[in-house]
């Protein structure tokens, strides 16, 4: 069991003053079987009333409106979260698991995780890539997952800023470069094509520094994949790092792909260009440093509030890319 403190700063600067900004934010960690959000605080400048709700996947959403002129927008999110190690996976499963998957697909319960979505959809380049790496020729689905995780990592270079927030998977496949959301979209699209339910996870990953005495490392928001197998349930795989998800992965939101769960999504009113700067700092926290009332009382729950009606004149969507 590990505890992490996360500081996530987001700043939008505008080339000229805008008269209004509206934004929704997905930065609060989930509370589920593997992790527990002990505390979450979101500050907005210029000051605004921050409301909250949740979507159909129980992702926490905070949202606000700034109905006055401003030339920059600053968000500061601070989180304390507890994460447990996942149960170990077997090395392989029986070949009958393919038949079990077909039966699962026939029920329709995982329809959202089997159908193409905005960024995870079949293309001719994806089909060529699947043939190149020999995907789908493994004796059982779990072996196929491990091999696919490794092959995407080995074939596509992780290159920050090599794709845009709205880039299709063909951009990364053609150039063989991308960021974590591209790795995840490629993997999800391939898995759905062979009948394996797969979904997109946004969050953070804590990377151990080279020197063991250090416990802090700056980072960025991250993304990986969760896959459903009848014998194991949902399991997490990180193709960017060629790893199985561990207690270093902190889950924020679950969706079909990035389009469902960007860290920020908003619009502003005005004829201006925006410049986005993002900083994430994650530190491992000892349990004796955590107030006992947080450990005893649990996480801060999300209030069920009807989302405020947005203005019809808002323009120029703002989103931040996961690296």
ZINOR-V348137 format. One record per backbone hydrogen bond with DSSP energy under -0.5 kcal/mol. CO is the residue of the C=O (numbers start at 1). NH is the residue of the N-H. E is the energy in kcal/mol with one decimal. If there is no record, write none. Layout:
{{CO NH E} {CO NH E}}
This chain:
{{2 83 -3.1} {3 285 -2.8} {4 81 -2.3} {5 283 -2.5} {6 8 -0.5} {6 79 -2.3} {7 9 -0.5} {7 281 -2.6} {8 77 -2.5} {9 279 -2.6} {10 75 -3.0} {11 13 -0.5} {11 277 -2.4} {12 73 -2.6} {13 275 -2.6} {18 70 -2.0} {20 269 -2.5} {21 66 -3.2} {22 267 -2.3} {23 64 -2.1} {24 265 -2.1} {25 27 -0.5} {25 62 -2.5} {27 29 -0.5} {30 32 -0.5} {34 84 -3.4} {35 32 -2.4} {36 38 -0.8} {36 82 -2.7} {39 80 -2.3} {41 78 -2.7} {43 76 -2.5} {45 74 -3.2} {48 50 -0.6} {49 51 -0.6} {51 63 -2.3} {52 305 -0.7} {53 61 -2.6} {55 58 -2.0} {59 55 -1.5} {61 53 -2.5} {62 25 -3.6} {63 51 -2.7} {64 23 -2.2} {65 67 -0.6} {66 21 -1.6} {66 68 -0.7} {70 18 -2.6} {71 14 -2.8} {73 12 -3.0} {74 45 -2.5} {75 10 -2.4} {76 43 -2.8} {77 8 -2.7} {78 41 -2.3} {79 6 -2.5} {80 38 -2.1} {80 39 -1.7} {81 4 -2.5} {82 36 -2.7} {83 2 -2.9} {94 97 -1.8} {95 98 -1.5} {96 100 -1.9} {97 101 -2.3} {98 102 -1.9} {99 103 -1.9} {100 104 -2.1} {101 105 -2.6} {102 106 -1.7} {103 107 -0.8} {104 107 -0.9} {104 108 -0.6} {104 109 -0.5} {105 108 -0.9} {108 111 -1.3} {110 113 -0.8} {111 114 -1.4} {111 115 -1.5} {113 198 -2.1} {119 121 -0.8} {120 117 -1.9} {123 127 -2.0} {124 128 -2.2} {125 129 -2.2} {126 130 -2.5} {127 131 -2.0} {128 132 -2.3} {129 133 -2.2} {130 134 -0.7} {130 135 -2.2} {134 137 -1.2} {140 144 -2.0} {141 145 -2.2} {142 146 -2.3} {143 147 -2.4} {144 148 -2.4} {145 149 -2.7} {146 150 -1.9} {147 151 -2.6} {148 152 -2.5} {149 153 -1.5} {150 154 -2.1} {151 155 -1.8} {152 156 -2.4} {157 159 -0.7} {157 178 -2.1} {159 162 -1.7} {164 167 -1.7} {168 171 -1.3} {168 172 -0.7} {169 173 -2.5} {170 174 -2.6} {171 175 -1.9} {172 176 -1.9} {172 177 -0.8} {176 157 -2.7} {178 159 -2.7} {179 182 -1.0} {179 183 -2.0} {180 184 -2.4} {181 185 -2.4} {182 186 -2.5} {183 187 -2.0} {184 188 -2.8} {185 189 -2.5} {186 190 -2.0} {187 191 -2.4} {188 192 -2.5} {189 193 -1.4} {190 194 -0.9} {191 194 -0.8} {191 196 -2.6} {192 195 -1.4} {195 197 -0.6} {197 228 -2.2} {199 226 -2.3} {200 255 -2.4} {201 224 -2.0} {202 252 -3.0} {202 253 -1.6} {203 222 -3.6} {204 250 -3.1} {205 207 -0.6} {206 208 -0.5} {210 212 -0.6} {211 214 -1.4} {215 284 -1.8} {217 282 -1.4} {219 280 -1.2} {220 205 -0.5} {221 323 -1.0} {222 203 -2.5} {224 201 -2.5} {225 237 -3.0} {226 199 -2.6} {227 229 -0.5} {227 235 -2.5} {229 232 -0.9} {229 233 -3.2} {233 229 -1.6} {235 227 -2.9} {236 245 -2.2} {237 225 -2.7} {237 239 -0.6} {238 241 -0.7} {238 242 -0.8} {238 243 -1.8} {243 238 -3.1} {246 249 -1.7} {248 206 -2.6} {249 251 -0.6} {250 204 -2.1} {251 30 -2.0} {253 202 -2.3} {255 200 -2.9} {257 260 -1.6} {257 261 -0.6} {258 261 -1.1} {263 26 -2.9} {264 320 -0.8} {265 24 -2.8} {266 318 -3.1} {267 22 -2.7} {268 270 -0.6} {268 315 -1.7} {269 19 -2.4} {269 20 -0.8} {270 272 -1.2} {273 15 -2.4} {275 13 -2.5} {277 11 -2.8} {279 9 -3.1} {280 219 -3.1} {281 7 -2.5} {282 217 -1.6} {283 5 -2.7} {285 3 -0.6} {286 289 -1.7} {287 290 -1.3} {291 294 -1.0} {291 295 -1.3} {292 296 -2.3} {293 297 -2.3} {294 298 -1.6} {299 301 -0.6} {303 305 -1.1} {311 314 -0.6} {315 268 -2.7} {318 266 -1.6} {322 181 -0.8}}
